[in-house]
Amino acid sequence: MNPLEVLARSRALWNRERLDLESNEILAQIVDRGSLEDWRALYQLLCAEGDQASRLRERIHEILFKVPTGRPHFWLAVLAGLGHRVDWSAEPKRDPGEILH
């Protein structure tokens, strides 16, 4: 199954009629509430070559600093691993319900 098909079936989109990756709100829902399968599919899209993948990486980076999500450092590490520039001194928004260790 291709990544877009996986994401279209995501339970993180319970309040949406369809997948629209141009929507930052939908992208934030997948980052925050997606399943492992959803995150693998999103990772496949982030790994792709070209402007579309580059823009997707940039948008996720922006979301992590604007919207509280669970596991923001995980996603920053993913982006850094894909060559995206990350300022580790900047603190992303945190989900107040996230348990810190």
C-alpha positions in Angstrom: 0.0 0.0 0.0 1.4 3.4 -0.8 1.9 6.0 1.9 -1.0 8.2 0.9 -3.4 5.3 1.1 -2.1 4.4 4.6 -2.5 8.0 5.7 -6.0 8.3 4.2 -7.1 5.4 6.5 -5.5 6.9 9.6 -7.6 6.9 12.8 -5.9 10.3 13.6 -8.3 11.7 11.0 -11.4 10.7 12.8 -12.9 14.2 12.5 -12.0 14.6 8.8 -13.8 13.6 5.7 -10.6 13.0 3.7 -6.8 13.3 3.8 -5.5 16.7 2.7 -1.7 17.0 3.4 -1.9 20.7 2.4 -3.7 21.3 5.7 -1.4 22.0 8.6 -4.1 20.9 11.0 -4.4 17.5 9.4 -0.7 17.1 9.3 -0.5 18.1 13.0 -3.1 15.4 13.8 -1.1 12.7 12.1 2.1 13.8 13.8 0.4 14.0 17.2 -2.1 11.1 17.1 -1.0 8.9 14.2 -0.2 5.2 14.6 3.2 3.6 14.0 1.9 2.6 10.5 0.9 6.3 9.9 4.3 7.5 11.0 6.1 5.0 8.7 4.0 6.3 5.8 4.7 9.9 6.7 8.4 9.1 6.9 8.3 7.6 3.4 6.9 10.9 2.2 9.5 12.9 4.1 12.3 10.8 2.6 11.3 11.5 -1.0 13.3 13.7 -3.3 12.1 17.0 -4.5 10.3 20.2 -3.5 7.2 18.5 -2.2 9.1 16.4 0.4 11.2 19.4 1.3 8.2 21.5 1.9 6.5 18.8 3.9 9.6 18.6 6.2 9.6 22.4 6.6 5.9 22.4 7.4 6.3 19.7 10.1 9.2 21.7 11.6 7.0 24.8 11.8 4.1 22.8 13.3 6.3 21.5 16.1 7.0 25.0 17.2 3.5 26.3 16.9 1.2 23.5 18.0 1.7 21.3 21.2 2.2 17.7 20.1 3.4 14.6 21.8 7.0 13.6 21.1 8.2 16.8 19.4 11.9 15.9 19.9 11.3 12.5 18.1 10.1 14.4 15.1 12.9 16.9 15.2 15.4 14.0 15.3 13.6 12.5 12.2 13.9 15.8 10.4 17.6 16.2 11.4 18.3 12.6 10.2 16.9 13.6 6.8 19.2 16.6 6.6 16.8 19.3 7.7 18.4 22.0 9.8 17.3 21.9 13.4 18.1 24.4 16.1 18.4 22.2 19.2 18.5 25.2 21.5 14.9 26.2 20.5 12.2 24.5 22.6 9.2 23.1 20.6 5.6 23.4 21.9 4.9 20.6 24.3 1.7 18.7 24.9 0.9 19.4 28.6 -0.2 15.8 29.0 3.1 14.4 27.8 5.1 12.5 30.5 8.6 13.7 30.8 11.4 11.4 32.0 
